[in-house]
Amino acid sequence: MAATSLPITLHHRLSPPPPPPPTTYIPPNKDRYFSNHPTLQLITQSSNPNQLKQIHAQMLRTGLFHDPFSASILVSAFALAPLQDLDYAHQLFDQIPQPNIYTWNALIRAYSSSQAPIQSLLIFTRMISRFDEVLLPNKFTFPFVIKAAAKLLDMKVGKVLHGMAVKMSFASDVFILNSLIHLYASCGCLDSAYRVFLNVPVRDVVSWNSMITGFAQGDRADDALNLFLEMQGEGLRPDEVTMLSVLTAKKLDLKVGKWVHSNIVRNGITGSLNLNNALVDMYVKCGSLKDAEKLFDKMPEKDIVSWTTMLVGYAKSGNYITARRHFESMPRQDIAAWNALISAYEQTGNPKEALAVFNELQMSNKAKPDSVTLVSVLSACAQVGAMDMGGWVHVYIKKHKIKLTCHLVTSLIDMYSKCGDLNKALEVFDSSGDNKDVFVWSAMISGLAMHGHGRDAIECFTKMQEAKIKPNGVTFTNLLCACSHTGLLQEGRDLFKKMEPVYGITPGVKHYACMVDMLGRAGHLEEAISLIKTMPMPPLASVYGALLGACKLHGNVAVAEQASARLLELEPWNHGAYVLLSNVYAKSGKWDKVANLRKRMKDVGLKKEPGCSSVEVNGIVHEFIVGDNTHSQSKLIYEKLIEVFEKLKSIGYEPNRSQVLQCVEEEDVQDHALHLHSEKLAIAFGLISLTKSQPIRVMKNLRVCGDCHNVAKLISKAYDREILLRDRYRFHHFHAGECSCKDYW
């Protein structure tokens, strides 16, 4: 089909069987001798690769292909756009006995922009190993081979190329220097990139753009902006690339963002789609939805990126009604748009809504879930304890042969751990083989920690070191939590002391909070207070919260009052500080102080976060709050509760009335208040809805109270049931009247 557009004479000459060997005489060393040959003119007129292949055949017949210059024209046509066929170009190249420098450069250039930039370096290596002094790499060779090194982030090769360029007297070539700036910046060596930038004798716009981009993408926003100002001071006019680079700088605030926008207008830079998208994204990230919406409405052209950026802005601001309306008005809802909506719900504490949108996606068949979708869905499942849905996602990954990236493995481990199936989390961890990064290991350590397997968490950390994986701050937060939950005080102290000198990780506020929690739980309140005083940074609310929690555990009223006062100084709206202090007062029988605290909360407009517990039955998550009577089976649930407490009383159950955080003198009223706790309602529903072989998995938003903990232990024995209860901090596995926490929680 392609041959019909060629000149008719050439078409007919290609049709018969191949003629005898060529008789055309090729004069040696006469570069460009055939530059005006009609066949070479046809190469520039070709409209598809098939025509080029026919010309190749013609050149073989006539012997023209054996002329280095003519061959270079054909190779370049195949190597470069718009008719690129890189594999064919490489095959042609290998058939040329003595390719000229132009041919080498064409192939090096093509591969440097391809998905296989390593080939560019290999061809360059082959080139310098066979060329004599007449045909050495020239100034056009180096920018492309340096570009390949940059794509591979190969600093070692990049430095060698830099040295070669200097040795060959190309140290002042602006194109080579611009390539080196890009190389060093891409590899994160911004200081080296800047030194090269300073050595450019006459900087062009590309020089400035390369360095500004390097600073912007290297989290040095101030340097990027300062360089942009310097560029304008030099009288050089920025272009679209300059402005895109400045707009992508992290930590760009609204004031600076608007100033950049005014620069774009003042310099007369036409608002292209990419530039407008970057501006909308900047306004969204700076929290100015009004400005983003104004620009979005004025944009003459919009693509899926424009629509999705606005969707993310609405969703992350909590304006879900507008986000939903915007989503439905999108001309095309690709998976990125669905991901934006699902992720926004999941990341803002609305996991149920995230799962609902995912179910809608599945029903609509408008887009196919990708790994980003599944990571968000698994996180939502982990938040609500929806293990049936999480398990379905795991099967979906296997069925559709989705590559198990470290991100997905981490999400699966986190989901199974938080949904109560530690064995399944360990199975995923073990099956990932060597495909484990620091986040996978840290997730597994976290899972072991929350399930009370402190020593196993430390052993996992030991194996992580054996695998030559360097830990990070999250790893140590999880390790210290593991030690805290299981009373491994000395092990925790040792790990904390080794963080900086051995592992090069400076302890942060979270690590200090873990240590305060660990020491407090173990009853070492004085040591915990001393540690707070020696912190190199100001203690945050989490530190005083940990100390206050320890005071509740050990009934230390004096320290509790001090800790709550400091906590409320930092966070006056923190209702948890009031509740914890109220717990301490109630435990000590100081009901007048409990009443005063409740009055103070009411005066400042604070309400105690209601206890909420959920249990999954047949893939549906059922939620209960304290005293809940909204469930469709409430009557059966309360009947079951009555039966449960009658049975428990017969085996010696005594309500822990210190858990009633108000002054109620009548014991039966106190008992009734305890019986209405959300975790008891969830367990009762589990008893009537799940078979005996199915564990009852309860997820609670707050710390489980002492009475509910005791009741769960007794139910597990009286009804021969396995109960897994996840509260705000950890898991409790109840079986045969015992809890995995050994009452250390």
N, C-alpha and C positions, 0 to 999 in steps of 0.2 A: 504493500500500500504506500509506503513512504517513497518508493522509487519513482512513482509517477510524477512527483513534483520536481525531479531532477531534469536537466536538459535531455531531450529525447535521444541525442546521439550517445550520451554517456549511458543511458538506460539500456540501449540496444547492445552496446559493447560489453555490458556486464552480464547479459543474459546467457550467451553461449558458454560451453565448457572452457576452462582456463586455457589460454594460448601457450605457446612455447615460452621458455625462459626469456626474461627481458633483454632487450638489445640496446635500451637507452644508455648512453654514455654518461656516467656521473663523474664530473671532474673532482679530484680530491682537494680537500681543504678550501673549498670555495663557498664559504658561508653566504647565505642569501642569494646564491646564484640563480635559484628558481623562485625568487620572491614574487615575481609577476606571473608565475605559471598559472594557466587557467584552472587546473585542478585545485590548487591552493585557494584560489578565489572562491571555488565552490564550498570550501570548508566554512568560510565566514557566512555563506548564504544558507547553510543547512538549517533545517527547522526541527530535526529530531535525531536521536542517536543512530537509528537504522540507516539514515542517509549517510552519516559519517562512516558507518561500517562498509557501505558500498564504495565510498571514496577510498577507504583503506584498501579494499580489494583492488581497485583501479591503480592505486599507487604501487601495490605489490607487483601488478602485471607490468607496469611501465618502468619499474625500478626506482620510482621517485621516492619511495619510502626509505631507501638506503641513503638518501641525502639527509644529513643531520638536521639542517634547518627545516626542510619540509616535514620530516618526522616530528620535529618539535611543535610545529603548528598543529598537527593532528593530535598529538598527545595532549597539548594544552586544551584543545576543543573538548576532548573527552574528560579531562581532569577538572575543568572549571565550569561553573554555571554559564548558561542555562541548560546545556546538554550533558550534564555531568553523568558519567558512568565510570566511577573511580577504579573499579576492578578491571575493566577493559583497558583503561588508561595505563594501569600498572603492567598489564600483560604486554601492551604495545611497547612500553618503556623497556621492558626486559628483552625485547627483540632488537633494540637499537645497539649496534656494536659500540659506537662512540657518541653517546648523547651529549649535546652541548649544554652549557650552563643554564640556558633558558629552560631546557627540558627538565633538568634536575630541579630547578626552582619551581617550575609549574607543579610538579608532583609533590614536592615538600609543602608548597602553599596549600594545595588541595587537601592533603591529609591533616594539615595543622588546623583546619576548620571542620574536619570530619569527626565522626564518633570514634575514630581510631587514631588519635594524635601521636600515639607511640610509633606508628608507621613513619610519620614525618621525621622523627629522630633516627629511626633505623635507616631510612634512605640517606639522611644526612651523614650518618656514620659510614655508610657504604661509599658515599660520595668522597669524603675526605680520605678514605683508605685507598682510593684508586687514582685520584687526580694528581697530575704533575703540577709544577709551579705555574704552568700556563693557564690551567683551568682550576683555579681555587675558588672556594665560596666567595661571592661578592656581596656588596652592600644590600642587594635584594634578597639574598639567601637568609641572612640572620634574623630579620623581623619575623619571618614565618616560623623558623625553627624555634626561636625564643617563644613565640606564641604557643607552639605545641608544648613546650616545657611548662608554660604557665597553666595550660589546661590540665596537665598531669600533676600540677603542684609539685614539680620536681625541682626543688631549690638547688640540689647538688649539680644537676645537669645545667641548670640556668647559670650558675656561677662559672662553670667551665665555658659555656658559650660567651658569657660576658668577657672572660679572659681572652678567648680567641679573637673576639671582635676588637678588643684593645690592641692585641698583638698585631692584628692585620691593619692597624691604622684607621679603624672605623669608629674610634672613641668619640668623635664629634658629630657623627651622623645622627640627625634628629629622629629619623624613623627607627633606627636601632635603639637609641636611647629611650624613645617613647615605649618601645616594646619591653625594654628592661624595667622601666617604671611599673608597667602593668604586671610583669612577671613577679617582681619583689612584693608588690602590693597584694597580688593574688595569693602568694605564699605566706602572707601575714607579716612580712619584714618591711614595715612601713618606714622605719628609719633609713634602711638601705634604699628604698624607693625614693625617699626624699633627697638623699645624697645624690642619687643619679639625676633627679629633677633639677637640683641646684647646678649640676655640671652641664646641663643642656645650654649650648652657647646662645642659640636664638630659639626661644620656646614658641611653639605654635599652639593653637587651641587644643590639639590632641594632647600635648604635654600637660597643660593645665588640667584638662578633663581627666586624664589618667590618674594624676595625683589626687585631685579632688575626690574622684570615685574611690580611690584606695582609702583615703581618710574616712569617707562617708560609710563605706562598707566595713571598715575596720573599727567601728565604734569610736571614732574620734571626730565627732560632729563639730566641735569647736574649731579644730584644725581645718576641717573642710570648709567651714564658713569663712574663717580668716583668710584661707587661700583664695576663696572666691572673691573676697574684697580686694585682696592684693592683685588678683587678675584684672579686676576692673580698674584698679589704680594704675596698672601698666598700660591702660588704654586699649586692652584687648576685649573685643565684644564676645560675650558668652553665646553659646548656641543651645540648641535643645538638649544635647547630651549633658552639657554643664548643668542646666537647671534640673534635669532628671536626677543627676548625681547628688546635687544639693538637697533635693526633696527626699531622697532615700536615706539621708543621714538620720541615725537613731537619735532619740531624745530631742527632736526638733519641737520646740514649743509653738503655741499658736501665734505669738507675736512675731517670732522669726519666720514662721511659715507664711504669714501674710506679707511680710517684707519680701520674701522670695517671690511670692505671687506678683507683687507690685513690680519687681525687677523684670519679670517675664513680660509684663505688659509694657513697661518703659522701654525695654530693648526691642520691642516689636517682634518677639518670637511667636510665631504662629502657634496657636493652641492646637497641637496635634492630638490625636486620640490618646496616645501614650502619655503625653504631658498632662492632659486634662485628667486622665485616670490617676496619675501620680498626685495631682493637686487634691482631687477628691479623697484619695487615700490619706493624704496628710491631714486634711481637715477632720476626717473621721477619727484618726488616731489621736489628734489633739482635742477630741471631744466636742468639736464645733459642728454638730450635725446641720445646724441652720446654714452655715457657709457651704458645707458639702452639698446640701440639697439645692441651694441656689445655683451653684456651679453645674451640678448634674442636670438641672432643668434647662440650663442654657446650652448645654453641649450639643453641637450640630450632629455629632455622630456618637453613638454609644455601642459598646460591645458587652459581652457577658461579664467581663472584668468590671466595667462601670456599674452594672446592675448589682453584681455580687458584693462589691465594695460598700455600696449603700445598704445592702441587706445586712452585712456584718455590723455596720454602724448602728442601724436601728435595733438589731437584736442585742448587741452588747450593751447598749444604753438601757436595756430593759423595756424598750418600747415594742413589745411583742405584737401588739395589734397592728401597728404600722408596718412592722417587719413582715408579718403574714400577708398584709394587703400588698406590700411591695413585691413579695415573692410570687403571689398569684398574678400580678400584672406583668411579670417578666416575659419577654417575647419567647425566651427559651430557658427552660430549667434544666441545666446540666448538673452533673454530680457535684460540681464545686458549689453551686447554689444550695443544693440539699445539705451538703456538708456544713456550709456556713450557718444554716438554721439549726441543724442538729448540734453542732459544736457550741453555738451561742447559748442554747438552752442548757447543755451539759456543763459548760464552764461557769455559768451564773447560778448554779444551784437549783436547776429545774430538770433533774434527770428523767422524771416521768414524762414531761413534755418532749424531751429529746427522743425517748423511746417511742412515743406516739407518732412523731414525725417520721422516724425510721420505719415504723409499721406502714405508714402512709406511702412512703417511698416504695416499699415492697409491693404494696397493692397496686400502685399506679403503673409500674413497669416503665416509667419515663426515663429512668437512668439506672445504671448498674452500680451498686456500692463498690467503693474501692477501699484501699487500706486506711485512708484517712477517715472514711465513714465508720469503719469497723472499730478503729481505735476510740473514737468518740462514743460509739454505742457500748463498747466494753466498759468504758469509764462510767457511763450512766448506769449500766447494770451493777457495777461495783458499788455505786453510791446507794442504790435502793435494795441491793441484795437479790437482784433478779437473776438467779443462777440458771434457770431454765432458758431464758433468753440468751444469756452469756454462753451457755453450752451450745445453743443453736448456732450462734455466730461462729463458734469454734468448728462445728461441723461444716458450716458454709465455707470457711476458709479451706478446709481439707477438700471438700467436694469440688470447689472451683479452682483448686490448685493455686491459691493466692500465696505469693512468696511470703514466708514467715520472716519478716524483717525483725530486727531487735526491738523496734517500737511495738510491733504487734505481739511479740513474745512477752515483753514487759507488761503490756495491757492484759494479756491472758493470765499471766501469773497474778497480777494485781486483782483481777476480777475474781478468780477462783479463791484466792486468799481471803478477800473481803466478803465473799459469799459463803465462806465457811468450809470449803473443800480444800484443805491444805494438801491432801494426797494428790489431787488433780493438779494443783499448782506445781508440786514437785515433779509430777509426770511431764508437764509442759517444759519445765526447766531442764530436766534430764534429757528430754528428746531433742532439745535445740542444739545438742552437740557442742561444737566449738563456736557456734554462732551466738556468743554471749558478750555483750559489752558491759560497761560499768553499771548501766541502768538495769539490765537484766539481773545481774548479781545483787544489786541493791534492792530490787523488788522482791527477790527471793528471801533475802535477809529480813526485809520488812514483814513478809508473810509469816516467817517463823517467829518473829518478834511478837506480832499481834496475837498469835496463837499460843504464846507462853513457852516457846521452845528456845529459851535463851542460849543454852549451850550449843544447840544445833545451829543457831544463827552465827555464833562465834566460829564454829567449825566450818560453816559455809564461807565465812570471811577468810579463813585460813586457806581453803581451796581456791578462793578467788586470787589470793596472792600467789599461790603455786601456778595458777594459770597466767601469771604476769599481767593481770589487769589492775591498773592503778585505781585505788579508791578515790571517791570525792567526798564533798561535805555531806551529801545525802546518805552515802554509805554509813558514815559515822553517826549521823542522826538515828538511823535505823538500828545500828549496833547498840548505841547507848540506851535506846528505848527497850531493846531486848533485855539488856542487863537490868534496867529499872523494873520491868514487869516481872522478872523472875528472881529479884533479890541478889543478883550477882554483883555485889557492891565493889569488891576488890577488882574484879575483871573490868568493870566499868571505869574505875579510877585509872587503871593501867592503860586502857585504850585512850582515855581522854588525855593523859599525860604524854602519850606517844604521838598524838595527832600532828603536832607541828615539827618536833625534832626528827621523827622517823618517816612520816608520810608527807610532810610539807604542806599540811592543811591547817590554816589558822582557825582555831575554834570560833564559831559565830554565836550569836544570841541563842539560836536553837539548841546548840550543843550545851551551852550553859544552863538553859532551861531543863534539858534532859538530866544533867548532873544534879540540879537542885531537886528535881522530881525523884531521882534515884536516892539521893541522900535523905530526903524528907520521908519517903516511904519506909526507909530502913530505920527511921527514928533519929537520924543524925541532924537535927534541926540547926544546932549551933554551927556545925560544919557547913551546912547549906547557906546559912546567913553570912558566914565568913567568905564563902566563895562568891556570893553576890557582891560583897564589898570590894573584892579584888578584881572584879570584871573590868577588862580594858575598855569596854564600851558601856554606855548607859543601859541599865537593865530595861527591857521592854515588858509589856504586860504579861507575856507568856512566862517570864521568870517569876514574877510575883504570884501569878496564877498557880504555878507549880508549888510554890511555898505554901500558899493558902490551902491547896488540896491536901498537902501533907499535914497541915494543922487540923484539918477536918478529920483525917484518919487517926491522929493521935490526941485530938481534943485539946490542943494548946490554944487557949483563948487569947492570951496576951500577944503572941506572935501573929495569930490570925488577924487581930485588929490592926496591927501595924502593916501587915502585908496587904490587907484589903484597902487600907487608907492610901498606900502607895499605888496600888492598882487603879483605884478610882481617880487618883490625880492624873494618871496617864490616859485612862479611858473612862470618863464620867458616865458614859452611857452603858458600861459593861454590867449587865444585869447579873452575870455569873458571879461577880464579886459579892453582890448582896446575897445571892443564894448560898454560896459557899460559907460565908460568915454566918448566915442564918442557920445553916446546918451545924456549924460549930456550937452556936448558942443553944440550939435545940438539943444537941447531944449532951450538953452540960446542964440542961434543964433551965436555962435562962430565958424563959418564955416572954418576960417583959421586953428584953432586948430583941427577941424575934419580932414582937409586935411593932417595936419602934422602927426596925429595919423595913418592915413591910409598909409602914406609913411613909417612910422616906422614899421608898420606891414609887409609891403612889403619887407623892408630891412632885417628884421629878418626871413623872410620866413613864416610868419603866415597868414592864411586865415580865414575869418569869417565863422563860421559854417553855411552852407546854411539852411534856413528855410525849413522844410519838414513837410507836413501835409498829413494824411491818412484818408480815410473814407471807411467803410465796406459796400458793397452792395452784397446781395445774397451770403454771405459767402466768398466773394473775397475782399481782402484789396487793395484799389487803392491809390497809393502814388503820391503826387505832390510836386515839388519844385518851388521856386519863378520863375515866367515867364515860367513855364513848357508848352511845346508844343509837348511832346512825347506821350501823351495819345491818344489812338485810337479815342476818341470822343472829341479831342481838339477843333475842329471847333464848335461843339454844345456847349461846355463849355464856349468858349469866346463869342459866340452869346448870351448865357444866361447871362453872366456877363454884357454885354452891356445893355441888357434889365433891369437887376437889378439896375444898376447905374442910368439909365434914370428914373426908377420908384422912386428910393430913392431921387434923386435930386428934383423930383416933390413934395416930402413931406418935403423938407428942409435940405437934407443932405449936409454938407460941409466937404470936405476932411481935415483931420488933418495933415497938411503938415510938422509939426514938426517931424513926424515919418519918413520923408525922410532924411536919414542920409548922405546926400551929398549936396553940394552947387549946386542946379539946379534952375536957376532963372525963367524959363518958367513954369507957373502954370500947363499947360496941360501936360507937361512932368512929373512934380511932381505927378500929379493925376494918370498918366499912371503907374508910378512906384508903387504907392500904390495899384492900382487895380490888380497888378500881384502877390501880396503876396499869399503864398501857401494856407493859410486857406480860402481865398476867392475863390480860384480855387476849393478847396475841397467842400466848401458849394455849389458852383454853380453846381458841379457834383452831389451832393446829391439832389439838387432841381430837376434835370432832370431825376434822376434814382430811387428815392424812392417815395413811395406813400405819400400822405398828412398825413396819420395816423402814418407813421414811423418817429421817430425822426432822425435827421441828427447828427450822432456822429463823430466828427472830433478830431483826435489826432495830436498834434503838438509837435515837439521836442524842440522848444524854447518858451519863454514867448510870449504870444499873444500881438501884438502891439495895441496902443490906437485906431488907426483908424479901424483896423479889429474888435476890440471889439465893437465899435460904430456901424459899418456896420452890425454885427451879430444881435445886438439888433433891428436895423431897419428892417432887413430882417424878423426876427421872427414876427414882427408886420405886415409888408406889405404883407407877404405871408402866415400869420397865420400858422407858422411852429415852431416846437420845435427843438432847436439846442443845442447840448451838445458839448462843446469845451474843451478838456483837453490840457493844455499847460504843460510846464516843472514842474510847481509847484502845479497846482490845476485845478478844474473843474469850468466851467462857464455854467450855465443853462440859456439859452435865451428863453424867452416866452413873447409874447404880448408886446414887446418893452422893457422888463426889464431883468436884469441879476441877478442871485442869489447872486453874490458877492456884490451887491449894490454899484458897482464902487469902492469898497475898495480892490484893488489888486495891 
